[in-house]
């Protein structure tokens, strides 16, 4: 992960230099601001990709009526040649309609390595020999020994950024704090971060429910899975944050990142509703397919009831 840790450390270093040398902010305080601007840097790079992801998804949804008509042309044609032709025509239609599968993967492929890189960089800086020793510090990549020193002594609400709730008492004492102090700072931060994470998922569930394809049974399974994940997404980060080795600085990154994600994503969706809306054909097709699905489910219920009655009469 060196290939990720070094760029993360470099971006932090550049922001830290800017805030200390140009704006005259104290070196320790500047690290907090640098982490926040690391998030803004990443989100700024991801914003165009997020826009492409959302537009590509909307393009696919708007193509759904045409894709349905295309599949109807091949009903009953199960030979290999027909299936191959259908797949080729479907891919061509999606390509011409502006849908790219890769657009949905790029934001996560960029964001996850940055988060992992920041976490591993923190471990390298804070515990170069496996223990926290503020008297035995070493530089890392673009970070000099002096950078690491100010980094190690940076505090937020009186708590060092590199501490975590379950850090050994001796290590906390070496850094001039204790578990209760770290807990008081970590708890509200992790609660807010988890709330923003769960809120992002909640809006995703709403969008999925409004735009999912009623013809695909997997869509309902995926929606149910997302609903089950909602409480897990809220509580698991809290447990990991309070019981695992997650430094306070990661909370700063996580909190800022999830707030930015929520704001930017919702903003893009609102803007896309005006500039790239779902078509009337899409809404009409989806409503018709929902009605058909409900009718089929009702027919199955009636058939089951009749089957039970027939079984009773035979007895």
Phi and psi in degrees as GROMACS dihedral restraints (atoms count N, CA, C in turn):
[ dihedral_restraints ]
;  ai    aj    ak    al  type     phi  dphi    fc
    3     4     5     6     1   -56.9    20    10
    4     5     6     7     1   -36.1    20    10
    6     7     8     9     1   -63.0    20    10
    7     8     9    10     1   -22.1    20    10
    9    10    11    12     1   -96.9    20    10
   10    11    12    13     1   -39.4    20    10
   12    13    14    15     1   -62.9    20    10
   13    14    15    16     1   -40.7    20    10
   15    16    17    18     1   -64.3    20    10
   16    17    18    19     1   -48.5    20    10
   18    19    20    21     1   -60.2    20    10
   19    20    21    22     1   -39.3    20    10
   21    22    23    24     1   -61.8    20    10
   22    23    24    25     1   -46.3    20    10
   24    25    26    27     1   -62.8    20    10
   25    26    27    28     1   -37.0    20    10
   27    28    29    30     1   -66.5    20    10
   28    29    30    31     1   -44.2    20    10
   30    31    32    33     1   -62.9    20    10
   31    32    33    34     1   -43.2    20    10
   33    34    35    36     1   -59.5    20    10
   34    35    36    37     1   -43.2    20    10
   36    37    38    39     1   -61.9    20    10
   37    38    39    40     1   -45.0    20    10
   39    40    41    42     1   -63.0    20    10
   40    41    42    43     1   -45.0    20    10
   42    43    44    45     1   -65.1    20    10
   43    44    45    46     1   -38.7    20    10
   45    46    47    48     1   -63.8    20    10
   46    47    48    49     1   -43.6    20    10
   48    49    50    51     1   -61.5    20    10
   49    50    51    52     1   -43.2    20    10
   51    52    53    54     1   -60.4    20    10
   52    53    54    55     1   -47.2    20    10
   54    55    56    57     1   -74.0    20    10
   55    56    57    58     1   -29.2    20    10
   57    58    59    60     1   -83.4    20    10
   58    59    60    61     1   -45.7    20    10
   60    61    62    63     1   -81.6    20    10
   61    62    63    64     1   -36.8    20    10
   63    64    65    66     1   -92.5    20    10
   64    65    66    67     1   -45.4    20    10
   66    67    68    69     1   -98.4    20    10
   67    68    69    70     1    -5.8    20    10
   69    70    71    72     1    69.9    20    10
   70    71    72    73     1    24.4    20    10
   72    73    74    75     1   -76.6    20    10
   73    74    75    76     1   143.6    20    10
   75    76    77    78     1   -56.7    20    10
   76    77    78    79     1   138.4    20    10
   78    79    80    81     1   -52.4    20    10
   79    80    81    82     1   -43.3    20    10
   81    82    83    84     1   -66.3    20    10
   82    83    84    85     1   -43.2    20    10
   84    85    86    87     1   -66.1    20    10
   85    86    87    88     1   -34.9    20    10
   87    88    89    90     1   -62.4    20    10
   88    89    90    91     1   -25.2    20    10
   90    91    92    93     1   -66.6    20    10
   91    92    93    94     1   -36.0    20    10
   93    94    95    96     1   -64.3    20    10
   94    95    96    97     1   -46.2    20    10
   96    97    98    99     1   -64.3    20    10
   97    98    99   100     1   -36.6    20    10
   99   100   101   102     1   -63.9    20    10
  100   101   102   103     1   -38.6    20    10
  102   103   104   105     1   -64.9    20    10
  103   104   105   106     1   -42.1    20    10
  105   106   107   108     1   -61.3    20    10
  106   107   108   109     1   -42.9    20    10
  108   109   110   111     1   -75.4    20    10
  109   110   111   112     1   -20.7    20    10
  111   112   113   114     1   -62.7    20    10
  112   113   114   115     1   -43.5    20    10
  114   115   116   117     1   -60.8    20    10
  115   116   117   118     1   -46.9    20    10
  117   118   119   120     1   -62.5    20    10
  118   119   120   121     1   -35.1    20    10
  120   121   122   123     1   -63.8    20    10
  121   122   123   124     1   -48.7    20    10
  123   124   125   126     1   -63.6    20    10
  124   125   126   127     1   -45.0    20    10
  126   127   128   129     1   -65.0    20    10
  127   128   129   130     1   -34.9    20    10
  129   130   131   132     1   -64.4    20    10
  130   131   132   133     1   -39.1    20    10
  132   133   134   135     1   -69.8    20    10
  133   134   135   136     1   -32.2    20    10
  135   136   137   138     1   -83.7    20    10
  136   137   138   139     1   -22.0    20    10
  138   139   140   141     1   -54.4    20    10
  139   140   141   142     1   -48.2    20    10
  141   142   143   144     1   -61.8    20    10
  142   143   144   145     1   -36.0    20    10
  144   145   146   147     1   -69.8    20    10
  145   146   147   148     1   -37.1    20    10
  147   148   149   150     1   -64.0    20    10
  148   149   150   151     1   -40.5    20    10
  150   151   152   153     1   -61.5    20    10
  151   152   153   154     1   -43.3    20    10
  153   154   155   156     1   -63.8    20    10
  154   155   156   157     1   -40.0    20    10
  156   157   158   159     1   -61.4    20    10
  157   158   159   160     1   -46.7    20    10
  159   160   161   162     1   -67.6    20    10
  160   161   162   163     1   -43.8    20    10
  162   163   164   165     1   -64.7    20    10
  163   164   165   166     1   -40.3    20    10
  165   166   167   168     1   -62.7    20    10
  166   167   168   169     1   -41.4    20    10
  168   169   170   171     1   -64.0    20    10
  169   170   171   172     1   -40.9    20    10
  171   172   173   174     1   -67.1    20    10
  172   173   174   175     1   -37.6    20    10
  174   175   176   177     1   -61.0    20    10
  175   176   177   178     1   -41.7    20    10
  177   178   179   180     1   -64.7    20    10
  178   179   180   181     1   -41.6    20    10
  180   181   182   183     1   -62.9    20    10
  181   182   183   184     1   -43.2    20    10
  183   184   185   186     1   -68.0    20    10
  184   185   186   187     1   -21.3    20    10
  186   187   188   189     1   -83.1    20    10
  187   188   189   190     1    -8.7    20    10
  189   190   191   192     1   -56.6    20    10
  190   191   192   193     1   -43.0    20    10
  192   193   194   195     1   -60.5    20    10
  193   194   195   196     1   -42.4    20    10
  195   196   197   198     1   -67.3    20    10
  196   197   198   199     1   -38.9    20    10
  198   199   200   201     1   -66.0    20    10
  199   200   201   202     1   -35.4    20    10
  201   202   203   204     1   -65.4    20    10
  202   203   204   205     1   -45.5    20    10
  204   205   206   207     1   -61.2    20    10
  205   206   207   208     1   -38.2    20    10
  207   208   209   210     1   -62.8    20    10
  208   209   210   211     1   -45.1    20    10
  210   211   212   213     1   -64.8    20    10
  211   212   213   214     1   -31.4    20    10
  213   214   215   216     1   -65.5    20    10
  214   215   216   217     1   -29.0    20    10
  216   217   218   219     1   -65.2    20    10
  217   218   219   220     1   -23.5    20    10
  219   220   221   222     1  -107.8    20    10
  220   221   222   223     1    12.4    20    10
  222   223   224   225     1   -61.6    20    10
  223   224   225   226     1   129.5    20    10
  225   226   227   228     1    87.3    20    10
  226   227   228   229     1   -10.1    20    10
  228   229   230   231     1   -98.9    20    10
  229   230   231   232     1    98.9    20    10
  231   232   233   234     1  -107.5    20    10
  232   233   234   235     1     3.1    20    10
  234   235   236   237     1   -71.2    20    10
  235   236   237   238     1   157.6    20    10
  237   238   239   240     1   -59.7    20    10
  238   239   240   241     1   -38.1    20    10
  240   241   242   243     1   -64.9    20    10
  241   242   243   244     1   -41.6    20    10
  243   244   245   246     1   -66.6    20    10
  244   245   246   247     1   -42.2    20    10
  246   247   248   249     1   -63.2    20    10
  247   248   249   250     1   -40.7    20    10
  249   250   251   252     1   -63.9    20    10
  250   251   252   253     1   -43.4    20    10
  252   253   254   255     1   -64.0    20    10
  253   254   255   256     1   -40.7    20    10
  255   256   257   258     1   -62.1    20    10
  256   257   258   259     1   -44.9    20    10
  258   259   260   261     1   -63.1    20    10
  259   260   261   262     1   -39.8    20    10
  261   262   263   264     1   -66.3    20    10
  262   263   264   265     1   -44.0    20    10
  264   265   266   267     1   -66.3    20    10
  265   266   267   268     1   -37.3    20    10
  267   268   269   270     1   -64.8    20    10
  268   269   270   271     1   -45.6    20    10
  270   271   272   273     1   -62.9    20    10
  271   272   273   274     1   -39.9    20    10
  273   274   275   276     1   -65.4    20    10
  274   275   276   277     1   -41.1    20    10
  276   277   278   279     1   -64.5    20    10
  277   278   279   280     1   -41.8    20    10
  279   280   281   282     1   -65.2    20    10
  280   281   282   283     1   -40.0    20    10
  282   283   284   285     1   -63.4    20    10
  283   284   285   286     1   -46.7    20    10
  285   286   287   288     1   -68.9    20    10
  286   287   288   289     1   -26.7    20    10
  288   289   290   291     1   -84.6    20    10
  289   290   291   292     1    -0.9    20    10
  291   292   293   294     1    91.0    20    10
  292   293   294   295     1    18.3    20    10
  294   295   296   297     1  -100.3    20    10
  295   296   297   298     1   130.3    20    10
  297   298   299   300     1  -130.3    20    10
  298   299   300   301     1   122.6    20    10
  300   301   302   303     1   -61.2    20    10
  301   302   303   304     1   -35.6    20    10
  303   304   305   306     1   -64.9    20    10
  304   305   306   307     1   -23.7    20    10
  306   307   308   309     1   -62.7    20    10
  307   308   309   310     1   -26.6    20    10
  309   310   311   312     1   -80.8    20    10
  310   311   312   313     1   -13.0    20    10
  312   313   314   315     1  -102.8    20    10
  313   314   315   316     1   -27.1    20    10
  315   316   317   318     1   -59.2    20    10
  316   317   318   319     1   -45.8    20    10
  318   319   320   321     1   -56.9    20    10
  319   320   321   322     1   -44.9    20    10
  321   322   323   324     1   -67.3    20    10
  322   323   324   325     1   -37.5    20    10
  324   325   326   327     1   -64.2    20    10
  325   326   327   328     1   -25.7    20    10
  327   328   329   330     1   -89.4    20    10
  328   329   330   331     1   -43.7    20    10
  330   331   332   333     1   -70.4    20    10
  331   332   333   334     1   -41.5    20    10
  333   334   335   336     1   -62.0    20    10
  334   335   336   337     1   -47.4    20    10
  336   337   338   339     1   -60.6    20    10
  337   338   339   340     1   -33.7    20    10
  339   340   341   342     1   -65.0    20    10
  340   341   342   343     1   -43.9    20    10
  342   343   344   345     1   -62.9    20    10
  343   344   345   346     1   -46.6    20    10
  345   346   347   348     1   -64.2    20    10
  346   347   348   349     1   -40.8    20    10
  348   349   350   351     1   -62.0    20    10
  349   350   351   352     1   -40.7    20    10
  351   352   353   354     1   -64.6    20    10
  352   353   354   355     1   -43.9    20    10
  354   355   356   357     1   -62.6    20    10
  355   356   357   358     1   -47.1    20    10
  357   358   359   360     1   -68.0    20    10
  358   359   360   361     1   -34.3    20    10
  360   361   362   363     1   -64.7    20    10
  361   362   363   364     1   -39.6    20    10
  363   364   365   366     1   -60.8    20    10
  364   365   366   367     1   -42.1    20    10
  366   367   368   369     1   -65.4    20    10
  367   368   369   370     1   -40.0    20    10
  369   370   371   372     1   -64.1    20    10
  370   371   372   373     1   -42.3    20    10
  372   373   374   375     1   -74.7    20    10
  373   374   375   376     1   -44.6    20    10
  375   376   377   378     1   -78.5    20    10
  376   377   378   379     1   -33.6    20    10
  378   379   380   381     1  -133.5    20    10
  379   380   381   382     1    66.7    20    10
  381   382   383   384     1   -62.2    20    10
  382   383   384   385     1   -27.1    20    10
  384   385   386   387     1  -114.8    20    10
  385   386   387   388     1    17.5    20    10
  387   388   389   390     1    91.8    20    10
  388   389   390   391     1    -7.5    20    10
  390   391   392   393     1  -133.3    20    10
  391   392   393   394     1   156.0    20    10
  393   394   395   396     1   -86.9    20    10
  394   395   396   397     1   117.0    20    10
  396   397   398   399     1  -138.4    20    10
  397   398   399   400     1    95.9    20    10
  399   400   401   402     1   -65.0    20    10
  400   401   402   403     1   -10.5    20    10
  402   403   404   405     1   -95.1    20    10
  403   404   405   406     1    -3.5    20    10
  405   406   407   408     1  -133.4    20    10
  406   407   408   409     1    76.5    20    10
  408   409   410   411     1  -106.5    20    10
  409   410   411   412     1   149.4    20    10
  411   412   413   414     1  -133.7    20    10
  412   413   414   415     1   150.1    20    10
  414   415   416   417     1   -71.6    20    10
  415   416   417   418     1   166.9    20    10
  417   418   419   420     1  -144.7    20    10
  418   419   420   421     1   117.8    20    10
  420   421   422   423     1    56.6    20    10
  421   422   423   424     1  -124.7    20    10
  423   424   425   426     1   -74.7    20    10
  424   425   426   427     1    -9.2    20    10
  426   427   428   429     1   -87.6    20    10
  427   428   429   430     1   122.1    20    10
  429   430   431   432     1   -79.2    20    10
  430   431   432   433     1   173.8    20    10
  432   433   434   435     1   -59.7    20    10
  433   434   435   436     1   -39.0    20    10
  435   436   437   438     1   -67.5    20    10
  436   437   438   439     1   -37.8    20    10
  438   439   440   441     1   -60.4    20    10
  439   440   441   442     1   -45.6    20    10
  441   442   443   444     1   -64.8    20    10
  442   443   444   445     1   -37.2    20    10
  444   445   446   447     1   -61.5    20    10
  445   446   447   448     1   -49.7    20    10
  447   448   449   450     1   -67.7    20    10
  448   449   450   451     1   -33.4    20    10
  450   451   452   453     1   -62.8    20    10
  451   452   453   454     1   -45.6    20    10
  453   454   455   456     1   -63.8    20    10
  454   455   456   457     1   -28.4    20    10
  456   457   458   459     1  -101.8    20    10
  457   458   459   460     1     5.1    20    10
  459   460   461   462     1   -69.9    20    10
  460   461   462   463     1   138.4    20    10
  462   463   464   465     1  -130.9    20    10
  463   464   465   466     1   151.9    20    10
  465   466   467   468     1  -131.2    20    10
  466   467   468   469     1   124.1    20    10
  468   469   470   471     1    53.4    20    10
  469   470   471   472     1    35.8    20    10
  471   472   473   474     1    83.3    20    10
  472   473   474   475     1     2.8    20    10
  474   475   476   477     1  -113.9    20    10
  475   476   477   478     1   132.0    20    10
  477   478   479   480     1   -58.7    20    10
  478   479   480   481     1   140.6    20    10
  480   481   482   483     1   -64.3    20    10
  481   482   483   484     1   -26.0    20    10
  483   484   485   486     1   -87.8    20    10
  484   485   486   487     1    -2.9    20    10
  486   487   488   489     1   -82.0    20    10
  487   488   489   490     1   158.1    20    10
  489   490   491   492     1  -139.9    20    10
  490   491   492   493     1   161.9    20    10
  492   493   494   495     1   -59.2    20    10
  493   494   495   496     1   -41.9    20    10
  495   496   497   498     1   -92.1    20    10
  496   497   498   499     1    14.8    20    10
  498   499   500   501     1   -63.8    20    10
  499   500   501   502     1   140.6    20    10
  501   502   503   504     1   -53.3    20    10
  502   503   504   505     1   144.5    20    10
  504   505   506   507     1   -56.9    20    10
  505   506   507   508     1   -38.5    20    10
  507   508   509   510     1   -66.1    20    10
  508   509   510   511     1   -40.1    20    10
  510   511   512   513     1   -64.4    20    10
  511   512   513   514     1   -40.8    20    10
  513   514   515   516     1   -64.3    20    10
  514   515   516   517     1   -40.5    20    10
  516   517   518   519     1   -64.5    20    10
  517   518   519   520     1   -38.6    20    10
  519   520   521   522     1   -61.5    20    10
  520   521   522   523     1   -27.4    20    10
  522   523   524   525     1   -95.9    20    10
  523   524   525   526     1     4.1    20    10
  525   526   527   528     1    77.5    20    10
  526   527   528   529     1    32.9    20    10
  528   529   530   531     1  -146.9    20    10
  529   530   531   532     1  -175.0    20    10
  531   532   533   534     1  -143.7    20    10
  532   533   534   535     1   173.5    20    10
  534   535   536   537     1   -63.6    20    10
  535   536   537   538     1   -39.9    20    10
  537   538   539   540     1   -61.8    20    10
  538   539   540   541     1   -41.1    20    10
  540   541   542   543     1   -66.2    20    10
  541   542   543   544     1   -43.4    20    10
  543   544   545   546     1   -63.9    20    10
  544   545   546   547     1   -41.2    20    10
  546   547   548   549     1   -61.8    20    10
  547   548   549   550     1   -42.3    20    10
  549   550   551   552     1   -62.3    20    10
  550   551   552   553     1   -32.0    20    10
  552   553   554   555     1   -83.8    20    10
  553   554   555   556     1   -41.8    20    10
  555   556   557   558     1   -69.1    20    10
  556   557   558   559     1   -39.6    20    10
  558   559   560   561     1   -58.7    20    10
  559   560   561   562     1   -54.4    20    10
  561   562   563   564     1   -63.8    20    10
  562   563   564   565     1   -32.8    20    10
  564   565   566   567     1   -68.0    20    10
  565   566   567   568     1   -44.0    20    10
  567   568   569   570     1   -71.1    20    10
  568   569   570   571     1   -32.0    20    10
  570   571   572   573     1   -64.7    20    10
  571   572   573   574     1   -44.8    20    10
  573   574   575   576     1   -64.8    20    10
  574   575   576   577     1   -43.4    20    10
  576   577   578   579     1   -61.8    20    10
  577   578   579   580     1   -43.3    20    10
  579   580   581   582     1   -65.5    20    10
  580   581   582   583     1   -37.5    20    10
  582   583   584   585     1   -63.2    20    10
  583   584   585   586     1   -44.4    20    10
  585   586   587   588     1   -65.7    20    10
  586   587   588   589     1   -38.0    20    10
  588   589   590   591     1   -63.2    20    10
  589   590   591   592     1   -47.6    20    10
  591   592   593   594     1   -65.5    20    10
  592   593   594   595     1   -35.1    20    10
  594   595   596   597     1   -65.7    20    10
  595   596   597   598     1   -40.5    20    10
  597   598   599   600     1   -58.8    20    10
  598   599   600   601     1   -43.9    20    10
  600   601   602   603     1   -67.4    20    10
  601   602   603   604     1   -38.0    20    10
  603   604   605   606     1   -59.9    20    10
  604   605   606   607     1   -46.2    20    10
  606   607   608   609     1   -65.4    20    10
  607   608   609   610     1   -34.8    20    10
  609   610   611   612     1   -63.7    20    10
  610   611   612   613     1   -40.4    20    10
  612   613   614   615     1   -63.1    20    10
  613   614   615   616     1   -43.2    20    10
  615   616   617   618     1   -61.1    20    10
  616   617   618   619     1   -43.5    20    10
  618   619   620   621     1   -66.9    20    10
  619   620   621   622     1   -40.4    20    10
  621   622   623   624     1   -62.2    20    10
  622   623   624   625     1   -43.8    20    10
  624   625   626   627     1   -63.4    20    10
  625   626   627   628     1   -38.0    20    10
  627   628   629   630     1   -74.8    20    10
  628   629   630   631     1   -25.5    20    10
  630   631   632   633     1  -120.7    20    10
  631   632   633   634     1     1.1    20    10
  633   634   635   636     1   -68.6    20    10
  634   635   636   637     1   156.5    20    10
  636   637   638   639     1   -84.2    20    10
  637   638   639   640     1   113.4    20    10
  639   640   641   642     1   -63.9    20    10
  640   641   642   643     1   -19.3    20    10
  642   643   644   645     1   -74.1    20    10
  643   644   645   646     1   -20.5    20    10
  645   646   647   648     1   -99.8    20    10
  646   647   648   649     1   111.9    20    10
  648   649   650   651     1   -61.5    20    10
  649   650   651   652     1   -30.0    20    10
  651   652   653   654     1   -62.8    20    10
  652   653   654   655     1   -28.7    20    10
  654   655   656   657     1   -60.2    20    10
  655   656   657   658     1   -40.8    20    10
  657   658   659   660     1   -70.8    20    10
  658   659   660   661     1   -35.1    20    10
  660   661   662   663     1   -65.0    20    10
  661   662   663   664     1   -44.2    20    10
  663   664   665   666     1   -63.7    20    10
  664   665   666   667     1   -39.4    20    10
  666   667   668   669     1   -64.5    20    10
  667   668   669   670     1   -43.0    20    10
  669   670   671   672     1   -63.2    20    10
  670   671   672   673     1   -37.7    20    10
  672   673   674   675     1   -64.8    20    10
  673   674   675   676     1   -41.3    20    10
  675   676   677   678     1   -62.4    20    10
  676   677   678   679     1   -39.6    20    10
  678   679   680   681     1   -65.0    20    10
  679   680   681   682     1   -39.2    20    10
  681   682   683   684     1   -66.0    20    10
  682   683   684   685     1   -35.6    20    10
  684   685   686   687     1   -73.0    20    10
  685   686   687   688     1   -20.4    20    10
  687   688   689   690     1   -55.7    20    10
  688   689   690   691     1   -53.4    20    10
  690   691   692   693     1   -66.8    20    10
  691   692   693   694     1   -31.3    20    10
  693   694   695   696     1   -65.2    20    10
  694   695   696   697     1   -43.9    20    10
  696   697   698   699     1   -62.1    20    10
  697   698   699   700     1   -31.4    20    10
  699   700   701   702     1   -76.7    20    10
  700   701   702   703     1   -46.2    20    10
  702   703   704   705     1   -86.3    20    10
  703   704   705   706     1   -32.8    20    10
  705   706   707   708     1   -61.1    20    10
  706   707   708   709     1   -45.5    20    10
  708   709   710   711     1   -60.8    20    10
  709   710   711   712     1   -34.3    20    10
  711   712   713   714     1   -64.3    20    10
  712   713   714   715     1   -45.9    20    10
  714   715   716   717     1   -63.8    20    10
  715   716   717   718     1   -44.9    20    10
  717   718   719   720     1   -66.2    20    10
  718   719   720   721     1   -39.4    20    10
  720   721   722   723     1   -67.8    20    10
  721   722   723   724     1   -36.2    20    10
  723   724   725   726     1   -92.3    20    10
  724   725   726   727     1   -22.6    20    10
  726   727   728   729     1  -110.7    20    10
  727   728   729   730     1   -11.6    20    10
  729   730   731   732     1  -107.6    20    10
  730   731   732   733     1   177.5    20    10
  732   733   734   735     1   -84.4    20    10
  733   734   735   736     1    59.9    20    10
  735   736   737   738     1  -104.3    20    10
  736   737   738   739     1   107.8    20    10
  738   739   740   741     1   -63.2    20    10
  739   740   741   742     1   155.6    20    10
  741   742   743   744     1   -58.5    20    10
  742   743   744   745     1   -34.4    20    10
  744   745   746   747     1   -62.3    20    10
  745   746   747   748     1   -34.9    20    10
  747   748   749   750     1   -65.5    20    10
  748   749   750   751     1   -35.1    20    10
  750   751   752   753     1   -61.5    20    10
  751   752   753   754     1   -41.9    20    10
  753   754   755   756     1   -59.4    20    10
  754   755   756   757     1   -46.6    20    10
  756   757   758   759     1   -62.9    20    10
  757   758   759   760     1   -48.5    20    10
  759   760   761   762     1   -62.7    20    10
  760   761   762   763     1   -45.9    20    10
  762   763   764   765     1   -62.5    20    10
  763   764   765   766     1   -48.5    20    10
  765   766   767   768     1   -64.3    20    10
  766   767   768   769     1   -42.2    20    10
  768   769   770   771     1   -64.1    20    10
  769   770   771   772     1   -45.4    20    10
  771   772   773   774     1   -68.6    20    10
  772   773   774   775     1   -34.9    20    10
  774   775   776   777     1   -65.5    20    10
  775   776   777   778     1   -43.3    20    10
  777   778   779   780     1   -64.4    20    10
  778   779   780   781     1   -41.4    20    10
  780   781   782   783     1   -60.6    20    10
  781   782   783   784     1   -46.0    20    10
  783   784   785   786     1   -61.3    20    10
  784   785   786   787     1   -46.6    20    10
  786   787   788   789     1   -66.3    20    10
  787   788   789   790     1   -48.8    20    10
  789   790   791   792     1   -68.1    20    10
  790   791   792   793     1   -45.5    20    10
  792   793   794   795     1   -62.9    20    10
  793   794   795   796     1   -46.3    20    10
  795   796   797   798     1   -65.5    20    10
  796   797   798   799     1   -37.9    20    10
  798   799   800   801     1   -62.2    20    10
  799   800   801   802     1   -42.6    20    10
  801   802   803   804     1   -65.5    20    10
  802   803   804   805     1   -39.2    20    10
  804   805   806   807     1   -65.4    20    10
  805   806   807   808     1   -42.8    20    10
  807   808   809   810     1   -62.8    20    10
  808   809   810   811     1   -43.4    20    10
  810   811   812   813     1   -65.5    20    10
  811   812   813   814     1   -40.0    20    10
  813   814   815   816     1   -67.4    20    10
  814   815   816   817     1   -31.3    20    10
  816   817   818   819     1   -59.8    20    10
  817   818   819   820     1   -29.8    20    10
  819   820   821   822     1   -90.6    20    10
  820   821   822   823     1   -37.0    20    10
  822   823   824   825     1   -98.6    20    10
  823   824   825   826     1   -23.9    20    10
  825   826   827   828     1  -143.2    20    10
  826   827   828   829     1    61.5    20    10
  828   829   830   831     1   -74.6    20    10
  829   830   831   832     1   164.3    20    10
  831   832   833   834     1   -69.8    20    10
  832   833   834   835     1   140.7    20    10
  834   835   836   837     1   -78.1    20    10
  835   836   837   838     1   160.4    20    10
  837   838   839   840     1   -62.8    20    10
  838   839   840   841     1   -35.5    20    10
  840   841   842   843     1   -62.4    20    10
  841   842   843   844     1   -38.9    20    10
  843   844   845   846     1   -63.2    20    10
  844   845   846   847     1   -49.0    20    10
  846   847   848   849     1   -61.8    20    10
  847   848   849   850     1   -41.9    20    10
  849   850   851   852     1   -65.8    20    10
  850   851   852   853     1   -43.0    20    10
  852   853   854   855     1   -63.2    20    10
  853   854   855   856     1   -45.0    20    10
  855   856   857   858     1   -63.7    20    10
  856   857   858   859     1   -41.5    20    10
  858   859   860   861     1   -64.7    20    10
  859   860   861   862     1   -41.0    20    10
  861   862   863   864     1   -63.6    20    10
  862   863   864   865     1   -42.4    20    10
  864   865   866   867     1   -68.0    20    10
  865   866   867   868     1   -34.7    20    10
  867   868   869   870     1   -64.1    20    10
  868   869   870   871     1   -43.7    20    10
  870   871   872   873     1   -62.1    20    10
  871   872   873   874     1   -42.6    20    10
  873   874   875   876     1   -62.4    20    10
  874   875   876   877     1   -40.7    20    10
  876   877   878   879     1   -63.9    20    10
  877   878   879   880     1   -42.5    20    10
  879   880   881   882     1   -64.2    20    10
  880   881   882   883     1   -39.5    20    10
  882   883   884   885     1   -63.6    20    10
  883   884   885   886     1   -41.2    20    10
  885   886   887   888     1   -65.4    20    10
  886   887   888   889     1   -40.6    20    10
  888   889   890   891     1   -64.1    20    10
  889   890   891   892     1   -39.8    20    10
  891   892   893   894     1   -66.0    20    10
  892   893   894   895     1   -40.2    20    10
  894   895   896   897     1   -61.6    20    10
  895   896   897   898     1   -39.7    20    10
  897   898   899   900     1   -66.2    20    10
  898   899   900   901     1   -39.0    20    10
  900   901   902   903     1   -63.0    20    10
  901   902   903   904     1   -44.9    20    10
  903   904   905   906     1   -62.2    20    10
  904   905   906   907     1   -42.5    20    10
  906   907   908   909     1   -62.8    20    10
  907   908   909   910     1   -40.1    20    10
  909   910   911   912     1   -65.6    20    10
  910   911   912   913     1   -42.4    20    10
  912   913   914   915     1   -62.9    20    10
  913   914   915   916     1   -43.3    20    10
  915   916   917   918     1   -64.1    20    10
  916   917   918   919     1   -36.3    20    10
  918   919   920   921     1   -66.1    20    10
  919   920   921   922     1   -40.3    20    10
  921   922   923   924     1   -64.5    20    10
  922   923   924   925     1   -44.0    20    10
  924   925   926   927     1   -61.9    20    10
  925   926   927   928     1   -40.7    20    10
  927   928   929   930     1   -63.5    20    10
  928   929   930   931     1   -40.0    20    10
  930   931   932   933     1   -64.0    20    10
  931   932   933   934     1   -39.0    20    10
  933   934   935   936     1   -66.4    20    10
  934   935   936   937     1   -42.4    20    10
  936   937   938   939     1   -62.2    20    10
  937   938   939   940     1   -36.9    20    10
  939   940   941   942     1   -67.0    20    10
  940   941   942   943     1   -32.4    20    10
